[in-house]
């Protein structure tokens, strides 16, 4: 439990934007820096397609990486 709490603190307070997505590329978690960067609240960003946060020129990389992870 302590390790999980520490990991959660690190995620939420990281200075860079981070997203956790499910197997369908839907956002299930986003940290504060990510919400600030893209101008969304936590509630607004949950459920969005995580690939929309990639630059259009880089989306193929995000798609390929997600495919490899699965």
N, CA, C and O atoms as a GROMACS GRO file, in nm:
protein
  280
    1UNK      N    1   0.082  -0.119   0.000
    1UNK     CA    2   0.000   0.000   0.000
    1UNK      C    3   0.086   0.126   0.000
    1UNK      O    4   0.055   0.224  -0.067
    2UNK      N    5   0.195   0.121   0.076
    2UNK     CA    6   0.284   0.236   0.082
    2UNK      C    7   0.346   0.263  -0.054
    2UNK      O    8   0.355   0.378  -0.097
    3UNK      N    9   0.388   0.158  -0.123
    3UNK     CA   10   0.447   0.174  -0.255
    3UNK      C   11   0.346   0.229  -0.354
    3UNK      O   12   0.379   0.314  -0.437
    4UNK      N   13   0.222   0.182  -0.346
    4UNK     CA   14   0.117   0.231  -0.434
    4UNK      C   15   0.089   0.379  -0.408
    4UNK      O   16   0.070   0.456  -0.501
    5UNK      N   17   0.088   0.418  -0.282
    5UNK     CA   18   0.066   0.558  -0.246
    5UNK      C   19   0.180   0.646  -0.296
    5UNK      O   20   0.158   0.757  -0.346
    6UNK      N   21   0.303   0.596  -0.284
    6UNK     CA   22   0.418   0.670  -0.333
    6UNK      C   23   0.414   0.685  -0.484
    6UNK      O   24   0.442   0.792  -0.537
    7UNK      N   25   0.381   0.577  -0.554
    7UNK     CA   26   0.370   0.582  -0.700
    7UNK      C   27   0.263   0.682  -0.743
    7UNK      O   28   0.283   0.758  -0.838
    8UNK      N   29   0.150   0.682  -0.674
    8UNK     CA   30   0.043   0.776  -0.704
    8UNK      C   31   0.089   0.920  -0.683
    8UNK      O   32   0.059   1.007  -0.765
    9UNK      N   33   0.161   0.946  -0.576
    9UNK     CA   34   0.214   1.080  -0.551
    9UNK      C   35   0.311   1.124  -0.660
    9UNK      O   36   0.306   1.238  -0.706
   10UNK      N   37   0.398   1.033  -0.701
   10UNK     CA   38   0.493   1.064  -0.808
   10UNK      C   39   0.420   1.095  -0.938
   10UNK      O   40   0.455   1.191  -1.008
   11UNK      N   41   0.320   1.016  -0.971
   11UNK     CA   42   0.244   1.035  -1.094
   11UNK      C   43   0.174   1.170  -1.091
   11UNK      O   44   0.186   1.249  -1.185
   12UNK      N   45   0.101   1.197  -0.985
   12UNK     CA   46   0.022   1.320  -0.979
   12UNK      C   47   0.108   1.446  -0.972
   12UNK      O   48   0.066   1.550  -1.022
   13UNK      N   49   0.226   1.437  -0.913
   13UNK     CA   50   0.309   1.556  -0.894
   13UNK      C   51   0.425   1.567  -0.992
   13UNK      O   52   0.509   1.656  -0.978
   14UNK      N   53   0.430   1.479  -1.090
   14UNK     CA   54   0.538   1.485  -1.189
   14UNK      C   55   0.530   1.616  -1.267
   14UNK      O   56   0.420   1.664  -1.296
   15UNK      N   57   0.644   1.674  -1.300
   15UNK     CA   58   0.642   1.801  -1.374
   15UNK      C   59   0.613   1.785  -1.523
   15UNK      O   60   0.598   1.885  -1.594
   16UNK      N   61   0.604   1.662  -1.570
   16UNK     CA   62   0.570   1.638  -1.711
   16UNK      C   63   0.433   1.573  -1.720
   16UNK      O   64   0.393   1.499  -1.630
   17UNK      N   65   0.363   1.599  -1.828
   17UNK     CA   66   0.230   1.543  -1.846
   17UNK      C   67   0.238   1.394  -1.873
   17UNK      O   68   0.316   1.349  -1.957
   18UNK      N   69   0.155   1.318  -1.803
   18UNK     CA   70   0.150   1.173  -1.823
   18UNK      C   71   0.006   1.127  -1.831
   18UNK      O   72  -0.082   1.177  -1.760
   19UNK      N   73  -0.017   1.031  -1.920
   19UNK     CA   74  -0.149   0.971  -1.939
   19UNK      C   75  -0.136   0.821  -1.923
   19UNK      O   76  -0.037   0.761  -1.966
   20UNK      N   77  -0.236   0.760  -1.862
   20UNK     CA   78  -0.249   0.614  -1.858
   20UNK      C   79  -0.372   0.584  -1.941
   20UNK      O   80  -0.480   0.640  -1.918
   21UNK      N   81  -0.357   0.494  -2.037
   21UNK     CA   82  -0.468   0.460  -2.126
   21UNK      C   83  -0.496   0.310  -2.119
   21UNK      O   84  -0.409   0.231  -2.084
   22UNK      N   85  -0.619   0.274  -2.151
   22UNK     CA   86  -0.655   0.133  -2.154
   22UNK      C   87  -0.619   0.072  -2.288
   22UNK      O   88  -0.558   0.138  -2.372
   23UNK      N   89  -0.656  -0.054  -2.310
   23UNK     CA   90  -0.619  -0.125  -2.432
   23UNK      C   91  -0.688  -0.069  -2.556
   23UNK      O   92  -0.651  -0.104  -2.668
   24UNK      N   93  -0.786   0.018  -2.537
   24UNK     CA   94  -0.855   0.080  -2.650
   24UNK      C   95  -0.810   0.225  -2.671
   24UNK      O   96  -0.873   0.300  -2.745
   25UNK      N   97  -0.700   0.263  -2.606
   25UNK     CA   98  -0.641   0.397  -2.614
   25UNK      C   99  -0.725   0.505  -2.549
   25UNK      O  100  -0.707   0.624  -2.578
   26UNK      N  101  -0.816   0.467  -2.461
   26UNK     CA  102  -0.896   0.564  -2.388
   26UNK      C  103  -0.823   0.603  -2.260
   26UNK      O  104  -0.771   0.517  -2.188
   27UNK      N  105  -0.821   0.732  -2.231
   27UNK     CA  106  -0.754   0.782  -2.111
   27UNK      C  107  -0.829   0.734  -1.988
   27UNK      O  108  -0.950   0.753  -1.976
   28UNK      N  109  -0.755   0.671  -1.895
   28UNK     CA  110  -0.815   0.630  -1.769
   28UNK      C  111  -0.757   0.709  -1.652
   28UNK      O  112  -0.816   0.716  -1.544
   29UNK      N  113  -0.639   0.770  -1.674
   29UNK     CA  114  -0.577   0.858  -1.573
   29UNK      C  115  -0.492   0.961  -1.646
   29UNK      O  116  -0.433   0.933  -1.750
   30UNK      N  117  -0.487   1.078  -1.590
   30UNK     CA  118  -0.398   1.182  -1.640
   30UNK      C  119  -0.352   1.264  -1.520
   30UNK      O  120  -0.431   1.292  -1.429
   31UNK      N  121  -0.228   1.301  -1.519
   31UNK     CA  122  -0.179   1.377  -1.404
   31UNK      C  123  -0.207   1.527  -1.422
   31UNK      O  124  -0.252   1.572  -1.527
   32UNK      N  125  -0.180   1.600  -1.316
   32UNK     CA  126  -0.208   1.744  -1.313
   32UNK      C  127  -0.135   1.818  -1.425
   32UNK      O  128  -0.193   1.904  -1.491
   33UNK      N  129  -0.009   1.785  -1.447
   33UNK     CA  130   0.070   1.853  -1.551
   33UNK      C  131   0.009   1.832  -1.689
   33UNK      O  132   0.009   1.924  -1.771
   34UNK      N  133  -0.044   1.714  -1.715
   34UNK     CA  134  -0.108   1.686  -1.844
   34UNK      C  135  -0.233   1.771  -1.860
   34UNK      O  136  -0.255   1.831  -1.966
   35UNK      N  137  -0.314   1.776  -1.756
   35UNK     CA  138  -0.436   1.857  -1.763
   35UNK      C  139  -0.403   2.004  -1.785
   35UNK      O  140  -0.470   2.071  -1.864
   36UNK      N  141  -0.302   2.054  -1.717
   36UNK     CA  142  -0.260   2.192  -1.736
   36UNK      C  143  -0.209   2.216  -1.878
   36UNK      O  144  -0.241   2.317  -1.940
   37UNK      N  145  -0.130   2.124  -1.927
   37UNK     CA  146  -0.070   2.137  -2.060
   37UNK      C  147  -0.176   2.145  -2.169
   37UNK      O  148  -0.165   2.226  -2.261
   38UNK      N  149  -0.278   2.063  -2.159
   38UNK     CA  150  -0.378   2.056  -2.264
   38UNK      C  151  -0.507   2.133  -2.233
   38UNK      O  152  -0.596   2.142  -2.317
   39UNK      N  153  -0.516   2.187  -2.112
   39UNK     CA  154  -0.631   2.269  -2.077
   39UNK      C  155  -0.758   2.192  -2.046
   39UNK      O  156  -0.868   2.243  -2.069
   40UNK      N  157  -0.745   2.072  -1.996
   40UNK     CA  158  -0.860   1.989  -1.959
   40UNK      C  159  -0.863   1.971  -1.808
   40UNK      O  160  -0.760   1.975  -1.741
   41UNK      N  161  -0.983   1.950  -1.756
   41UNK     CA  162  -0.995   1.907  -1.617
   41UNK      C  163  -0.978   1.755  -1.615
   41UNK      O  164  -0.982   1.690  -1.719
   42UNK      N  165  -0.960   1.700  -1.495
   42UNK     CA  166  -0.951   1.553  -1.483
   42UNK      C  167  -1.075   1.486  -1.540
   42UNK      O  168  -1.065   1.386  -1.611
   43UNK      N  169  -1.191   1.542  -1.511
   43UNK     CA  170  -1.317   1.484  -1.556
   43UNK      C  171  -1.329   1.489  -1.709
   43UNK      O  172  -1.381   1.396  -1.770
   44UNK      N  173  -1.281   1.596  -1.770
   44UNK     CA  174  -1.293   1.612  -1.915
   44UNK      C  175  -1.201   1.519  -1.993
   44UNK      O  176  -1.236   1.472  -2.101
   45UNK      N  177  -1.084   1.494  -1.938
   45UNK     CA  178  -0.983   1.417  -2.014
   45UNK      C  179  -1.008   1.267  -2.008
   45UNK      O  180  -0.970   1.195  -2.101
   46UNK      N  181  -1.070   1.219  -1.900
   46UNK     CA  182  -1.098   1.076  -1.886
   46UNK      C  183  -1.194   1.032  -1.998
   46UNK      O  184  -1.298   1.094  -2.020
   47UNK      N  185  -1.156   0.925  -2.066
   47UNK     CA  186  -1.239   0.870  -2.173
   47UNK      C  187  -1.203   0.920  -2.312
   47UNK      O  188  -1.249   0.863  -2.412
   48UNK      N  189  -1.121   1.024  -2.321
   48UNK     CA  190  -1.079   1.071  -2.452
   48UNK      C  191  -0.979   0.973  -2.513
   48UNK      O  192  -0.917   0.895  -2.441
   49UNK      N  193  -0.964   0.976  -2.643
   49UNK     CA  194  -0.866   0.892  -2.712
   49UNK      C  195  -0.727   0.950  -2.684
   49UNK      O  196  -0.700   1.065  -2.719
   50UNK      N  197  -0.641   0.872  -2.624
   50UNK     CA  198  -0.508   0.920  -2.585
   50UNK      C  199  -0.425   0.962  -2.705
   50UNK      O  200  -0.334   1.043  -2.692
   51UNK      N  201  -0.454   0.906  -2.822
   51UNK     CA  202  -0.375   0.940  -2.941
   51UNK      C  203  -0.398   1.083  -2.988
   51UNK      O  204  -0.318   1.137  -3.064
   52UNK      N  205  -0.506   1.145  -2.943
   52UNK     CA  206  -0.531   1.284  -2.984
   52UNK      C  207  -0.431   1.378  -2.921
   52UNK      O  208  -0.420   1.494  -2.962
   53UNK      N  209  -0.357   1.332  -2.822
   53UNK     CA  210  -0.258   1.415  -2.755
   53UNK      C  211  -0.120   1.402  -2.818
   53UNK      O  212  -0.024   1.462  -2.770
   54UNK      N  213  -0.110   1.324  -2.923
   54UNK     CA  214   0.015   1.311  -2.999
   54UNK      C  215   0.011   1.407  -3.116
   54UNK      O  216  -0.096   1.432  -3.173
   55UNK      N  217   0.123   1.459  -3.152
   55UNK     CA  218   0.132   1.544  -3.272
   55UNK      C  219   0.091   1.459  -3.392
   55UNK      O  220   0.128   1.341  -3.400
   56UNK      N  221   0.016   1.515  -3.487
   56UNK     CA  222  -0.029   1.437  -3.603
   56UNK      C  223   0.084   1.363  -3.675
   56UNK      O  224   0.064   1.252  -3.724
   57UNK      N  225   0.202   1.424  -3.682
   57UNK     CA  226   0.315   1.358  -3.748
   57UNK      C  227   0.368   1.238  -3.669
   57UNK      O  228   0.439   1.154  -3.723
   58UNK      N  229   0.332   1.231  -3.541
   58UNK     CA  230   0.383   1.125  -3.454
   58UNK      C  231   0.278   1.021  -3.416
   58UNK      O  232   0.310   0.925  -3.346
   59UNK      N  233   0.156   1.038  -3.462
   59UNK     CA  234   0.049   0.944  -3.421
   59UNK      C  235   0.078   0.801  -3.462
   59UNK      O  236   0.044   0.708  -3.389
   60UNK      N  237   0.141   0.783  -3.577
   60UNK     CA  238   0.172   0.645  -3.619
   60UNK      C  239   0.266   0.578  -3.520
   60UNK      O  240   0.260   0.457  -3.500
   61UNK      N  241   0.354   0.656  -3.458
   61UNK     CA  242   0.446   0.602  -3.358
   61UNK      C  243   0.367   0.557  -3.234
   61UNK      O  244   0.392   0.450  -3.179
   62UNK      N  245   0.272   0.641  -3.191
   62UNK     CA  246   0.189   0.607  -3.074
   62UNK      C  247   0.106   0.483  -3.101
   62UNK      O  248   0.093   0.396  -3.015
   63UNK      N  249   0.049   0.474  -3.221
   63UNK     CA  250  -0.031   0.358  -3.257
   63UNK      C  251   0.054   0.232  -3.259
   63UNK      O  252   0.014   0.128  -3.207
   64UNK      N  253   0.172   0.241  -3.320
   64UNK     CA  254   0.262   0.125  -3.326
   64UNK      C  255   0.307   0.082  -3.188
   64UNK      O  256   0.311  -0.037  -3.158
   65UNK      N  257   0.342   0.178  -3.104
   65UNK     CA  258   0.386   0.145  -2.967
   65UNK      C  259   0.274   0.077  -2.890
   65UNK      O  260   0.298  -0.020  -2.818
   66UNK      N  261   0.151   0.128  -2.904
   66UNK     CA  262   0.037   0.066  -2.836
   66UNK      C  263   0.012  -0.075  -2.884
   66UNK      O  264  -0.020  -0.163  -2.804
   67UNK      N  265   0.027  -0.098  -3.012
   67UNK     CA  266   0.010  -0.231  -3.069
   67UNK      C  267   0.114  -0.328  -3.014
   67UNK      O  268   0.083  -0.442  -2.980
   68UNK      N  269   0.238  -0.281  -3.006
   68UNK     CA  270   0.345  -0.365  -2.951
   68UNK      C  271   0.322  -0.397  -2.804
   68UNK      O  272   0.350  -0.508  -2.760
   69UNK      N  273   0.270  -0.301  -2.729
   69UNK     CA  274   0.243  -0.326  -2.588
   69UNK      C  275   0.136  -0.433  -2.569
   69UNK      O  276   0.146  -0.519  -2.481
   70UNK      N  277   0.033  -0.425  -2.653
   70UNK     CA  278  -0.073  -0.526  -2.641
   70UNK      C  279  -0.023  -0.663  -2.679
   70UNK      O  280  -0.099  -0.760  -2.675
   0.00000   0.00000   0.00000
